[in-house]
Amino acid sequence: IQRVFFVSNKSVSDAPITQFVNCRILRDHKLQREDLWVREGRILDPEKLFFDEQGYADEQVDCEGQILAPGFIDVQINGGFGVDFSQDSQDVAAGVSFVAKNILEHGVTSFCPTLVTSPCSVYHKVLPQVKVHNGGRHGAGVLGFHLEGPFISEEKKGAHLHKYIRSFKSDPVLKLKEVYGSLDNVAVVTLAPELNGSQLVVRELCGRGITVSLGHSVANLSQAEDAVKCGASFITHLFNAMLPFHHRDPGIVGLLTSDQIPAGRTVYYGMIADGVHTNPAALRIAHRAHPAGLVLVTDAIAAMGLPPGRHTLGQQVIEIQGLHAYVAGTKTLSGSIATMDMCVRHFKQASGCSVEEALEAASLHPAQLLGIEHRKGNLNYGSDADFTLLDDHLNVSATYISGEQVWRKER
């Protein structure tokens, strides 16, 4: 990446303007050869800049013909690089910051730290420690916690510990607050929609602006559709930890083509495209059935970025064997060790989708899911200047937050 500084006529604003040149920008669902203009951390409309302000760039950055795409957003990541977000014995805020710094290398500019099913004491201790904040040189921004459990099915618990699984009982909303404590700084909650009282909880969470996801569940399609009508809008790691597709009742998977989704609503679904959790054929089926809803997630655990061995996921011991992360002594998968850029590359290769579709599954779609597409997940005028530079093989060469370079690959 070559930088060129030059003196020019100033625009009406005193804030410096950076012009990114010689790049292919992902905008309006296609790669376009044009420049990107940034001022005060936002993307500028060059037409307004020149015709209204007669502005010029204070700095040029030569992108050397690379792809300039919106920064990746990971809405399900349990930890990485030795840090487990569900371990209350650790300094959680420091751990989140450490992961936030390291995932810049993989093109991630925003994420949702995820807690697996845990004792109430963990939620009460961990949740107040990490506030929603913007990214920068210190690391990717935090969009809020993703609470995956404990209101899930015992039958489809996966790697979640049985003894910490909860039901809503007689007063669902009270139970919700009793388990989690404050719901401040929570972005997503995964629950099983077949649990008694779940509809009240879905309405309560959605009323607070929290995204409700369906997962770790034995729900049939009707129960899943009822949850969506109450406000649920996401499916946690599609195909994993739910009833398998059946032609007479496709279960939660059936939401991808359901005709009972309220008009104007989109159901999104997470996919762990690590080559382990989902067969490429299943990945292709989901993508072809509902491409606009596909959201790439890593579901990464503490072992991401570390060599094989024994690690943790909440209160469980996890063993890494190659690309597989198992609950120790079993063949139960427990998250992944994939990074987001790996998932983007595998998704493109396995599904046969376009470069644009692969990149939007890691940026635009998660932003739409969280309702923040007006400022993140795209490179529209006025949006946050969070983006990544990639080569033609979708390897990350640099990451920018608010127009500032926060990571660069060494040559």
C-alpha positions as CSV (number, residue, x, y, z in Angstrom):
1,I,0.0,0.0,0.0
2,Q,1.6,3.2,-1.1
3,R,0.9,6.5,0.5
4,V,1.2,9.9,-1.3
5,F,1.0,13.1,0.6
6,F,0.3,16.4,-1.2
7,V,-0.8,19.9,-0.4
8,S,-3.9,21.2,-2.1
9,N,-6.8,23.6,-1.8
10,K,-8.7,22.9,1.4
11,S,-12.4,22.0,1.5
12,V,-14.9,24.0,3.6
13,S,-14.2,21.7,6.6
14,D,-10.8,21.8,8.2
15,A,-10.8,18.0,8.8
16,P,-8.3,16.2,6.5
17,I,-9.6,14.1,3.6
18,T,-8.1,10.8,2.6
19,Q,-8.6,9.4,-0.9
20,F,-8.2,5.7,-1.5
21,V,-7.3,5.1,-5.2
22,N,-6.6,2.2,-7.5
23,C,-9.0,-0.2,-5.8
24,R,-12.2,-2.2,-6.6
25,I,-14.9,-1.1,-4.1
26,L,-17.7,-3.4,-3.0
27,R,-20.7,-1.1,-3.4
28,D,-24.3,-1.9,-4.4
29,H,-23.6,-5.6,-4.5
30,K,-20.8,-5.4,-7.1
31,L,-17.1,-4.6,-7.3
32,Q,-16.6,-1.2,-9.0
33,R,-13.4,0.6,-10.0
34,E,-13.6,3.9,-8.2
35,D,-12.0,5.9,-5.4
36,L,-13.1,6.0,-1.8
37,W,-13.1,9.3,0.1
38,V,-13.0,9.5,3.9
39,R,-13.3,12.4,6.3
40,E,-13.7,12.2,10.1
41,G,-14.2,8.5,10.0
42,R,-17.0,8.5,7.5
43,I,-17.3,7.8,3.8
44,L,-17.7,11.0,1.7
45,D,-19.9,11.5,-1.4
46,P,-17.2,12.7,-3.9
47,E,-19.8,14.6,-6.0
48,K,-20.9,16.6,-3.0
49,L,-17.2,17.1,-2.1
50,F,-16.3,18.6,-5.4
51,F,-19.4,20.5,-6.4
52,D,-20.5,21.8,-3.0
53,E,-17.1,22.3,-1.3
54,Q,-14.6,22.3,-4.1
55,G,-12.6,19.9,-1.9
56,Y,-9.4,17.9,-2.5
57,A,-7.7,15.1,-0.7
58,D,-5.0,15.8,1.9
59,E,-3.7,12.3,1.5
60,Q,-3.9,9.6,-1.1
61,V,-3.5,5.8,-0.4
62,D,-2.7,3.6,-3.4
63,C,-4.5,0.3,-2.9
64,E,-2.6,-1.3,-5.7
65,G,-5.6,-2.8,-7.5
66,Q,-6.9,-4.7,-4.5
67,I,-10.5,-5.3,-3.3
68,L,-11.8,-2.8,-0.8
69,A,-14.6,-4.4,1.1
70,P,-16.6,-3.5,4.2
71,G,-15.1,-4.7,7.5
72,F,-16.2,-8.1,8.6
73,I,-18.7,-8.4,11.5
74,D,-18.6,-11.6,13.6
75,V,-21.8,-12.0,15.7
76,Q,-20.8,-15.3,17.3
77,I,-17.3,-15.7,18.6
78,N,-16.6,-17.4,22.0
79,G,-13.0,-16.3,22.3
80,G,-9.6,-16.9,20.7
81,F,-5.9,-16.7,21.1
82,G,-6.1,-18.4,24.6
83,V,-9.0,-16.2,25.8
84,D,-12.4,-17.8,26.7
85,F,-15.1,-15.1,27.2
86,S,-17.2,-17.5,29.4
87,Q,-14.4,-17.8,32.0
88,D,-15.3,-15.4,34.8
89,S,-12.0,-16.3,36.5
90,Q,-10.2,-14.2,33.8
91,D,-10.1,-10.4,33.4
92,V,-12.9,-10.5,30.9
93,A,-12.4,-6.9,29.7
94,A,-8.7,-7.5,29.1
95,G,-9.5,-10.7,27.3
96,V,-12.1,-9.1,25.0
97,S,-9.6,-6.4,24.2
98,F,-6.9,-8.9,23.4
99,V,-9.1,-10.8,21.0
100,A,-10.3,-7.6,19.5
101,K,-6.8,-6.6,18.7
102,N,-5.9,-10.0,17.2
103,I,-8.9,-10.3,14.9
104,L,-8.0,-7.1,13.0
105,E,-5.6,-9.3,11.1
106,H,-8.5,-11.3,9.8
107,G,-10.5,-8.3,8.6
108,V,-12.9,-8.1,11.5
109,T,-13.8,-4.6,12.5
110,S,-16.8,-5.3,14.8
111,F,-17.9,-8.4,16.8
112,C,-20.2,-9.8,19.5
113,P,-18.3,-11.6,22.3
114,T,-20.3,-14.7,22.9
115,L,-21.0,-16.5,26.2
116,V,-22.1,-20.2,26.2
117,T,-24.5,-21.7,28.7
118,S,-23.0,-20.7,32.1
119,P,-23.9,-20.4,35.8
120,C,-25.8,-17.2,36.7
121,S,-22.7,-15.9,38.5
122,V,-20.8,-15.8,35.2
123,Y,-23.4,-13.6,33.5
124,H,-23.6,-11.3,36.5
125,K,-19.9,-10.9,36.7
126,V,-19.0,-10.8,33.0
127,L,-21.7,-8.7,31.4
128,P,-21.1,-5.4,33.3
129,Q,-17.4,-5.5,32.4
130,V,-17.6,-4.9,28.7
131,K,-19.5,-2.0,27.2
132,V,-20.5,-1.4,23.6
133,H,-17.7,0.7,22.0
134,N,-16.2,1.6,18.7
135,G,-13.1,0.0,17.3
136,G,-9.8,1.6,16.5
137,R,-6.1,0.9,16.9
138,H,-6.9,-0.8,20.2
139,G,-9.0,-3.4,18.3
140,A,-12.3,-4.3,16.7
141,G,-15.4,-2.6,18.1
142,V,-17.8,-4.4,20.4
143,L,-21.4,-4.4,19.3
144,G,-22.7,-6.1,22.4
145,F,-22.7,-9.6,23.9
146,H,-24.3,-12.7,22.3
147,L,-25.7,-14.9,25.0
148,E,-26.0,-18.4,23.6
149,G,-28.1,-20.1,26.3
150,P,-28.9,-21.2,29.0
151,F,-32.5,-21.3,27.8
152,I,-32.0,-24.1,25.4
153,S,-33.0,-27.7,24.7
154,E,-31.3,-30.4,26.9
155,E,-31.6,-32.8,23.9
156,K,-29.7,-30.4,21.6
157,K,-27.3,-28.9,24.1
158,G,-24.2,-29.8,22.0
159,A,-21.1,-28.8,24.0
160,H,-23.2,-26.8,26.6
161,L,-23.1,-28.3,30.1
162,H,-26.4,-29.9,31.1
163,K,-26.4,-28.7,34.7
164,Y,-26.5,-25.0,33.7
165,I,-29.4,-25.3,31.2
166,R,-32.5,-23.4,32.4
167,S,-36.2,-23.2,31.6
168,F,-38.4,-20.1,32.0
169,K,-40.8,-21.6,34.5
170,S,-43.8,-19.6,35.8
171,D,-42.6,-16.0,35.2
172,P,-40.4,-16.1,32.0
173,V,-39.4,-12.4,32.0
174,L,-38.5,-12.5,35.7
175,K,-36.4,-15.6,35.1
176,L,-34.7,-14.0,32.2
177,K,-33.6,-11.1,34.4
178,E,-32.7,-13.4,37.3
179,V,-30.3,-15.4,35.2
180,Y,-28.7,-12.6,33.2
181,G,-29.0,-9.7,35.5
182,S,-28.9,-6.4,33.5
183,L,-29.5,-6.8,29.8
184,D,-27.4,-3.7,29.1
185,N,-24.8,-4.3,26.4
186,V,-26.5,-7.4,25.1
187,A,-27.0,-7.6,21.3
188,V,-28.2,-11.2,20.7
189,V,-29.8,-14.0,22.8
190,T,-30.0,-17.6,21.5
191,L,-32.9,-19.6,22.9
192,A,-35.1,-22.7,22.1
193,P,-38.5,-21.5,20.9
194,E,-40.3,-24.7,22.1
195,L,-39.7,-23.8,25.8
196,N,-42.8,-22.8,27.7
197,G,-42.9,-19.0,28.0
198,S,-40.5,-18.4,25.1
199,Q,-42.9,-16.1,23.2
200,L,-43.1,-13.7,26.1
201,V,-39.3,-13.6,26.3
202,V,-38.9,-13.1,22.6
203,R,-41.3,-10.1,22.8
204,E,-39.5,-8.7,25.8
205,L,-36.0,-9.0,24.3
206,C,-37.1,-7.6,20.9
207,G,-38.8,-4.7,22.7
208,R,-35.4,-3.9,24.2
209,G,-33.8,-3.9,20.8
210,I,-32.1,-7.2,21.3
211,T,-31.9,-9.7,18.4
212,V,-33.4,-13.1,19.2
213,S,-31.9,-16.2,17.6
214,L,-33.3,-19.7,17.5
215,G,-30.9,-22.5,18.3
216,H,-30.0,-25.5,20.4
217,S,-33.5,-26.6,19.8
218,V,-35.9,-29.4,19.0
219,A,-38.6,-27.0,17.7
220,N,-40.9,-27.9,14.9
221,L,-41.5,-25.5,12.0
222,S,-44.7,-24.1,13.5
223,Q,-43.0,-23.3,16.8
224,A,-40.2,-21.6,14.9
225,E,-42.6,-19.6,12.8
226,D,-44.5,-18.5,16.0
227,A,-41.2,-17.2,17.4
228,V,-40.5,-15.2,14.2
229,K,-43.9,-13.7,14.4
230,C,-43.1,-12.5,17.9
231,G,-39.9,-10.9,16.6
232,A,-37.1,-13.6,16.4
233,S,-34.9,-12.9,13.3
234,F,-31.9,-15.2,13.4
235,I,-31.0,-18.9,13.5
236,T,-27.9,-19.9,15.4
237,H,-25.4,-22.1,13.4
238,L,-28.0,-23.6,10.9
239,F,-28.1,-27.4,10.8
240,N,-26.0,-27.7,14.0
241,A,-27.8,-28.4,17.4
242,M,-31.3,-28.7,15.9
243,L,-33.6,-31.3,14.5
244,P,-32.4,-32.6,11.1
245,F,-34.5,-31.6,8.0
246,H,-37.5,-33.8,7.5
247,H,-39.8,-33.5,4.5
248,R,-43.0,-33.6,6.6
249,D,-41.7,-31.1,9.2
250,P,-38.5,-29.4,8.3
251,G,-38.1,-27.8,11.8
252,I,-36.2,-24.6,12.2
253,V,-34.4,-25.2,8.8
254,G,-37.8,-24.7,7.2
255,L,-37.7,-21.0,8.1
256,L,-35.5,-20.5,5.1
257,T,-38.4,-21.0,2.7
258,S,-41.4,-20.5,5.0
259,D,-44.4,-18.6,3.6
260,Q,-45.4,-17.6,7.2
261,I,-42.7,-14.9,7.6
262,P,-44.4,-11.5,8.1
263,A,-44.2,-9.2,5.0
264,G,-41.0,-7.1,5.0
265,R,-39.2,-9.3,7.4
266,T,-36.0,-11.4,6.7
267,V,-34.9,-14.4,8.7
268,Y,-31.1,-14.6,8.8
269,Y,-29.1,-17.7,9.7
270,G,-25.6,-18.2,10.8
271,M,-23.3,-20.6,9.0
272,I,-19.9,-21.9,10.4
273,A,-18.1,-22.3,7.0
274,D,-15.0,-24.0,8.4
275,G,-15.2,-27.2,6.4
276,V,-16.1,-29.1,9.5
277,H,-19.5,-28.1,10.9
278,T,-21.4,-28.2,7.6
279,N,-20.9,-30.4,4.5
280,P,-20.4,-28.3,1.4
281,A,-23.6,-29.7,-0.1
282,A,-25.6,-28.5,2.9
283,L,-23.9,-25.1,2.6
284,R,-24.9,-24.9,-1.0
285,I,-28.5,-25.9,-0.3
286,A,-28.9,-23.2,2.3
287,H,-27.3,-20.5,0.2
288,R,-29.3,-21.3,-2.9
289,A,-32.5,-21.5,-0.9
290,H,-32.1,-18.1,0.9
291,P,-28.9,-16.3,-0.1
292,A,-29.9,-12.9,1.4
293,G,-30.1,-14.4,4.9
294,L,-26.8,-16.1,5.1
295,V,-24.5,-14.7,7.8
296,L,-21.0,-16.1,8.2
297,V,-19.9,-16.7,11.8
298,T,-16.8,-18.2,13.2
299,D,-18.2,-19.6,16.5
300,A,-14.5,-19.6,17.4
301,I,-13.3,-20.7,20.8
302,A,-10.2,-20.0,22.8
303,A,-8.1,-22.4,20.7
304,M,-8.4,-20.2,17.6
305,G,-4.9,-19.1,16.7
306,L,-3.2,-21.6,19.0
307,P,-1.6,-25.0,18.3
308,P,-3.5,-28.3,18.9
309,G,-4.0,-29.3,22.5
310,R,-6.5,-29.0,25.4
311,H,-8.4,-25.7,25.9
312,T,-11.6,-24.5,27.5
313,L,-15.1,-23.4,26.4
314,G,-16.9,-22.1,29.5
315,Q,-16.8,-24.9,32.1
316,Q,-15.9,-27.6,29.5
317,V,-12.4,-28.9,28.5
318,I,-12.0,-28.9,24.7
319,E,-9.5,-31.0,22.7
320,I,-8.3,-29.8,19.3
321,Q,-7.6,-32.5,16.7
322,G,-6.6,-31.0,13.4
323,L,-9.5,-28.6,12.4
324,H,-11.9,-30.2,14.9
325,A,-12.7,-29.0,18.4
326,Y,-14.3,-31.7,20.5
327,V,-15.5,-31.8,24.1
328,A,-12.7,-33.8,25.6
329,G,-13.2,-37.6,25.5
330,T,-16.1,-37.3,23.0
331,K,-16.8,-36.6,19.3
332,T,-19.1,-33.6,20.2
333,L,-18.2,-30.5,18.2
334,S,-17.7,-27.4,20.4
335,G,-17.2,-24.4,18.2
336,S,-14.5,-23.9,15.7
337,I,-10.9,-22.7,15.4
338,A,-11.6,-20.9,12.1
339,T,-11.0,-17.2,11.5
340,M,-13.5,-15.0,9.6
341,D,-11.3,-14.6,6.5
342,M,-10.9,-18.4,6.4
343,C,-14.7,-18.8,6.5
344,V,-15.1,-16.3,3.7
345,R,-12.7,-18.1,1.5
346,H,-14.2,-21.6,2.3
347,F,-17.7,-20.3,1.7
348,K,-16.9,-19.0,-1.7
349,Q,-15.0,-22.2,-2.7
350,A,-17.7,-24.6,-1.3
351,S,-20.8,-22.7,-2.5
352,G,-19.6,-21.5,-5.8
353,C,-20.9,-18.0,-4.9
354,S,-19.5,-14.8,-6.3
355,V,-16.8,-12.8,-4.5
356,E,-19.4,-10.1,-3.7
357,E,-21.8,-12.6,-2.1
358,A,-19.0,-14.1,0.0
359,L,-17.9,-10.7,1.3
360,E,-21.4,-9.5,2.0
361,A,-22.2,-12.6,4.0
362,A,-19.5,-11.5,6.5
363,S,-20.3,-7.7,6.4
364,L,-23.7,-6.5,5.0
365,H,-25.8,-9.4,6.2
366,P,-24.7,-9.4,9.9
367,A,-25.1,-5.6,9.9
368,Q,-28.7,-6.0,8.6
369,L,-29.3,-8.6,11.2
370,L,-28.4,-6.2,14.0
371,G,-30.1,-3.3,12.4
372,I,-26.9,-1.2,12.0
373,E,-26.7,-1.3,8.2
374,H,-27.1,2.5,8.1
375,R,-23.6,2.8,9.4
376,K,-21.8,-0.5,9.1
377,G,-21.5,-3.5,6.7
378,N,-21.4,-1.3,3.6
379,L,-19.4,1.4,1.9
380,N,-22.3,3.8,1.3
381,Y,-21.9,7.5,1.6
382,G,-22.2,8.5,5.3
383,S,-21.3,5.0,6.6
384,D,-18.4,4.4,9.0
385,A,-15.2,4.0,7.1
386,D,-14.6,0.5,8.5
387,F,-13.1,-1.7,5.7
388,T,-10.5,-4.2,4.7
389,L,-8.2,-4.6,1.7
390,L,-8.0,-8.1,0.2
391,D,-6.2,-9.7,-2.7
392,D,-7.9,-11.7,-5.4
393,H,-7.7,-14.8,-3.2
394,L,-9.5,-13.0,-0.4
395,N,-6.4,-12.8,1.8
396,V,-6.5,-9.8,4.1
397,S,-3.7,-7.3,3.5
398,A,-4.8,-4.4,5.6
399,T,-7.7,-3.4,7.9
400,Y,-9.1,0.1,8.5
401,I,-11.4,1.4,11.2
402,S,-12.9,5.0,10.8
403,G,-10.5,5.4,7.9
404,E,-7.4,4.7,10.0
405,Q,-5.1,1.8,9.2
406,V,-5.2,-0.5,12.3
407,W,-3.5,-3.5,10.9
408,R,-1.3,-4.2,7.9
409,K,0.3,-7.4,6.6
410,E,4.1,-7.3,6.6
411,R,5.6,-7.5,3.2
